Amino acid sequence: MGSPLVTPPVVKVRALFCPNCGGVVQLRGYAHTLTAVCTNCFTVLDTSTPAVRVLQAAQEQLRRQPTIPLGTRGKFQNTVFEIIGFQVCQVTDDTTIYEWNEYVLFNPYKGFHYLVEYQGHWNFVSTVKASPALTKSSGKPAAIFGGRVYVHFQTAAAKTVFVMGEFPWRVQVGETVEDQDYIAPPYMLSAENTANEVVWSLGEYHTGAGIARAFQLKTALPPPIGVYEDQPNLHRARVKSAWTLCFWMLMALVSLAAVLSMLELNRDVFDQKYSFHAPFTGAPATPTDAAFVTPVFDLKGHTSNVQIQLRTDLDNNWAYFALALINNDTSEALDFGREVSYYHGSDSDGRWTEGKPNDSVTLPSIPPGRYYLRVEPEMDTQSASTSYRAHDVSYELTVRRDVPNYVWYWLAAFLLLLPPLAVWYRSFTFERQRWMDSDYGSFSSSSRASSSGDDN
C-alpha cells in the first residue's frame, strides 16, 4: 500500500498598505519577499521590516503590461508556480534599445524561479548556488557546469526600467548589472555581476506554445522573432541522420551499379588499326579517296548501346572522321562524325596543350544483328610546317557492345546529396543567425537582449 496523499497546508497571503497611495499590497512570497511594488502607483516598498518604507517613489515611466498577468499559476518541473513579480530590462546599443521581460515565479516549498521572455522566446530560469569552472572552448571563454560546457555568447550592461509585484532582492528602477551569457542550447548559464556579488543562473529554452500550455492561457502567445541565444537548432539534430541515410542510399546505388555492370556484356566486338595518308598541299585529292568499310561484326544480346572509340597519334594537327554504322542485313545506316585534335607547345607562360588525341561516341539502343562501319577520314594538309611532306595519322577503331553508362548513376548520386546538403545549409544559416548578434558576430555585444534570470 502506498503512502496516503498529504495535502500541503495552505499558507495565508500577507497584506499591507502602500504608504504612497493607500492601496493594498499582497505579499505572496511571505517572508522571502524583500521588495514589493504597488500595482496601483508602482511605488517600490521595502518589506523586510514590519515598518514598511518607501525605497523608490512612484515610477514616472509608462506602465508596461505583462503578457502573463500577476497571480497566474503555471506548472514547471511538476511544481505549480505563481507569478508574483514582473520587471522590464533593457540594453542600449548606440541609439537602439533592446528590451526583455522577466517574471518572478514563487512556490512556498520550491522557492523562487524566473521566466525570461525576449521577442517570443522564453526561458525557465533557476539560480544556482555552485559557481561553474571557467575554461576555454574553440578559442572562446567557456564555463563548465553539471558536466556540460557552456560557450560564452555575450556580455552586456542590463538596466531595470520597470518593476511591479514582489521580488526576493531589493529591486529599483535604474539599477544596472553586467550580464554574461554562456550557451549550450537549449540551456543558458548566466552570471550577473554587481559591486557586491556574482549570481549564477541556469535557463532552459521553452517555446511560447509550451509556456501557454504550462499556464493554461486561453490566447496564444506572440510568435518568436529571429533566432535566440539558446534556442535549440532542430536542423542540427537532423544533419547526422540525413547524412547517414544518404550514405546508405549511395551504397545501395553503388551496389546496383555494380550488379548491372556485371550483367552487361561490355565487350569488344571489333578492334582494328588503320592509317591515313593525307597528300601535301596542292596535290589533287578528294575526301572519298580514303573512304573504306570495315569487316562485318556481330552485335549480340539485347538492344543496348554501342560505343565507338578512336585512338590516334595526332601531333599538332586535327582529323575528322565521318562514320556510319550500317546494318549488313537491312542496309540501315546511322551516320555520325567525330573531330579529333591535339596541339601542344610552349610560350612565355610555359608549356600548354589543347585538345586530346582520343575520342569516343556512344550510340544508344542499337538492336542485335550483323553490322559494319563506313569510315571517311580527313585531316589538315596546310599546317605551319615548312616541309611539304604528306601528313599521316595512325588510329585504332574499337567497337564495344553494351557499355555501362554511369551518367545516370552520377545524376542519381547528385540528387541523393541534395536533401542532406539542404538540411546542413539550414543548420548552418540557423547558427550563423544565432551568433550574428553575439560578441563574436558582426554586431556589437549588446545588440541582443540579455537573458539573465534575476537582477540583484
MOGI-V735072 format. One record per residue. RES is the residue in three letters. SS is DSSP state (A for helix, B for strand, O for the rest). PSI is psi in whole degrees, -180 to 180 (999 if undefined). Layout:
# MOGI-V735072
res = (RES	RES)
ss = (SS	SS)
psi = (PSI	PSI)
This chain:
# MOGI-V735072
res = (MET	GLY	SER	PRO	LEU	VAL	THR	PRO	PRO	VAL	VAL	LYS	VAL	ARG	ALA	LEU	PHE	CYS	PRO	ASN	CYS	GLY	GLY	VAL	VAL	GLN	LEU	ARG	GLY	TYR	ALA	HIS	THR	LEU	THR	ALA	VAL	CYS	THR	ASN	CYS	PHE	THR	VAL	LEU	ASP	THR	SER	THR	PRO	ALA	VAL	ARG	VAL	LEU	GLN	ALA	ALA	GLN	GLU	GLN	LEU	ARG	ARG	GLN	PRO	THR	ILE	PRO	LEU	GLY	THR	ARG	GLY	LYS	PHE	GLN	ASN	THR	VAL	PHE	GLU	ILE	ILE	GLY	PHE	GLN	VAL	CYS	GLN	VAL	THR	ASP	ASP	THR	THR	ILE	TYR	GLU	TRP	ASN	GLU	TYR	VAL	LEU	PHE	ASN	PRO	TYR	LYS	GLY	PHE	HIS	TYR	LEU	VAL	GLU	TYR	GLN	GLY	HIS	TRP	ASN	PHE	VAL	SER	THR	VAL	LYS	ALA	SER	PRO	ALA	LEU	THR	LYS	SER	SER	GLY	LYS	PRO	ALA	ALA	ILE	PHE	GLY	GLY	ARG	VAL	TYR	VAL	HIS	PHE	GLN	THR	ALA	ALA	ALA	LYS	THR	VAL	PHE	VAL	MET	GLY	GLU	PHE	PRO	TRP	ARG	VAL	GLN	VAL	GLY	GLU	THR	VAL	GLU	ASP	GLN	ASP	TYR	ILE	ALA	PRO	PRO	TYR	MET	LEU	SER	ALA	GLU	ASN	THR	ALA	ASN	GLU	VAL	VAL	TRP	SER	LEU	GLY	GLU	TYR	HIS	THR	GLY	ALA	GLY	ILE	ALA	ARG	ALA	PHE	GLN	LEU	LYS	THR	ALA	LEU	PRO	PRO	PRO	ILE	GLY	VAL	TYR	GLU	ASP	GLN	PRO	ASN	LEU	HIS	ARG	ALA	ARG	VAL	LYS	SER	ALA	TRP	THR	LEU	CYS	PHE	TRP	MET	LEU	MET	ALA	LEU	VAL	SER	LEU	ALA	ALA	VAL	LEU	SER	MET	LEU	GLU	LEU	ASN	ARG	ASP	VAL	PHE	ASP	GLN	LYS	TYR	SER	PHE	HIS	ALA	PRO	PHE	THR	GLY	ALA	PRO	ALA	THR	PRO	THR	ASP	ALA	ALA	PHE	VAL	THR	PRO	VAL	PHE	ASP	LEU	LYS	GLY	HIS	THR	SER	ASN	VAL	GLN	ILE	GLN	LEU	ARG	THR	ASP	LEU	ASP	ASN	ASN	TRP	ALA	TYR	PHE	ALA	LEU	ALA	LEU	ILE	ASN	ASN	ASP	THR	SER	GLU	ALA	LEU	ASP	PHE	GLY	ARG	GLU	VAL	SER	TYR	TYR	HIS	GLY	SER	ASP	SER	ASP	GLY	ARG	TRP	THR	GLU	GLY	LYS	PRO	ASN	ASP	SER	VAL	THR	LEU	PRO	SER	ILE	PRO	PRO	GLY	ARG	TYR	TYR	LEU	ARG	VAL	GLU	PRO	GLU	MET	ASP	THR	GLN	SER	ALA	SER	THR	SER	TYR	ARG	ALA	HIS	ASP	VAL	SER	TYR	GLU	LEU	THR	VAL	ARG	ARG	ASP	VAL	PRO	ASN	TYR	VAL	TRP	TYR	TRP	LEU	ALA	ALA	PHE	LEU	LEU	LEU	LEU	PRO	PRO	LEU	ALA	VAL	TRP	TYR	ARG	SER	PHE	THR	PHE	GLU	ARG	GLN	ARG	TRP	MET	ASP	SER	ASP	TYR	GLY	SER	PHE	SER	SER	SER	SER	ARG	ALA	SER	SER	SER	GLY	ASP	ASP	ASN)
ss = (O	O	O	O	O	O	O	O	O	O	O	O	O	B	B	B	B	O	O	O	O	O	O	B	B	B	B	O	O	A	A	A	O	O	B	B	B	O	O	O	O	O	O	B	B	B	O	O	O	O	O	O	B	B	B	B	O	O	O	O	O	O	O	O	O	O	O	O	O	O	O	O	B	B	B	B	O	O	B	B	B	B	B	B	B	B	B	B	B	B	B	B	B	O	O	B	B	B	B	B	B	B	B	B	B	B	B	O	O	O	B	B	B	B	B	B	B	B	O	O	B	B	B	B	B	B	B	B	O	O	O	O	B	B	B	B	B	O	O	B	B	B	B	B	B	O	O	B	B	B	B	B	B	B	B	B	B	B	B	B	B	B	B	B	B	B	B	O	O	O	O	O	O	O	O	B	B	B	B	B	B	B	B	B	O	O	B	B	B	B	B	B	B	O	O	O	O	B	B	B	B	B	B	B	B	B	O	A	A	A	A	A	A	A	O	O	O	O	O	O	O	O	O	O	O	O	O	O	O	O	O	O	O	A	A	A	A	A	A	A	A	A	A	A	A	A	A	A	A	A	A	A	A	A	A	A	A	A	A	A	A	A	A	O	O	O	B	B	B	B	B	B	B	B	B	B	B	B	O	O	O	O	O	O	O	O	A	A	A	A	O	B	B	O	O	O	B	B	B	O	O	O	O	B	B	B	B	B	B	B	B	B	O	O	O	O	B	B	B	B	B	B	B	B	B	B	B	O	O	O	O	O	B	B	B	B	B	B	B	B	B	B	B	B	B	B	B	O	O	B	B	B	B	B	B	B	O	B	B	B	B	B	B	B	B	B	O	O	B	B	B	B	B	B	B	B	B	B	B	O	O	O	O	O	O	O	O	O	O	O	B	B	B	B	B	B	B	B	B	B	B	O	O	O	O	O	A	A	A	A	A	A	A	A	A	A	A	A	A	A	A	A	A	A	A	A	A	A	A	A	A	A	A	A	A	A	O	O	O	O	O	O	O	O	O	O	O	O	O	O	O	O	O	O	O	O)
psi = (135	167	144	145	122	124	124	143	147	124	125	145	130	144	151	171	140	124	-19	-48	-9	2	156	131	112	137	99	-20	1	-138	-13	-20	120	-27	137	144	121	127	-7	-49	-5	33	134	125	144	115	13	-14	156	-33	96	131	156	121	-34	135	170	136	134	-16	156	142	137	134	120	144	-38	118	152	145	-12	140	142	163	121	136	44	24	135	125	150	137	117	-10	156	134	156	129	161	157	155	126	105	-110	3	132	130	126	151	162	143	132	135	122	145	138	130	-18	-23	-4	-151	139	178	150	130	129	129	114	46	1	134	146	134	118	139	141	148	144	-40	142	138	163	127	140	-159	147	118	39	-1	152	147	165	138	124	130	31	10	141	124	126	138	133	-51	161	131	154	115	133	133	126	-13	139	150	150	-150	150	145	14	167	89	146	145	134	-13	148	137	159	121	134	124	133	135	147	73	134	25	154	134	125	143	128	120	122	-178	-22	-29	170	125	125	143	153	125	151	132	139	148	160	-35	-39	-39	-42	-39	-41	-37	3	47	144	-25	147	147	156	144	155	153	127	-162	130	166	-53	20	127	139	97	-26	-35	-38	-24	-14	-50	-46	-36	-43	-35	-47	-42	-41	-48	-33	-36	-39	-40	-38	-43	-42	-43	-43	-39	-43	-47	-34	-38	-30	-20	151	-54	55	155	130	-13	137	122	145	143	168	150	129	110	126	155	168	133	-20	138	128	151	155	-30	-11	-31	6	144	170	149	165	159	141	159	133	105	178	-160	172	122	-176	164	131	129	121	139	122	119	169	33	142	108	50	176	160	147	135	113	118	156	130	118	130	122	-26	-37	-10	13	134	141	106	142	168	155	134	130	133	147	120	150	164	-162	152	-159	-22	-2	-164	148	156	156	132	-170	152	-5	156	165	158	142	124	123	155	59	121	158	156	-172	127	164	166	137	129	129	95	154	142	172	128	8	53	176	3	146	-13	160	26	154	153	130	152	132	140	160	130	125	131	124	140	138	61	133	136	107	4	-43	-34	-41	-39	-43	-40	-40	-43	-34	-27	-21	-47	-50	-32	-38	-42	-44	-42	-38	-42	-41	-46	-33	-48	-37	-40	-37	-48	-6	-36	12	-179	-13	10	-162	-3	169	163	-22	13	-3	136	141	162	39	155	-33	158	105	999)
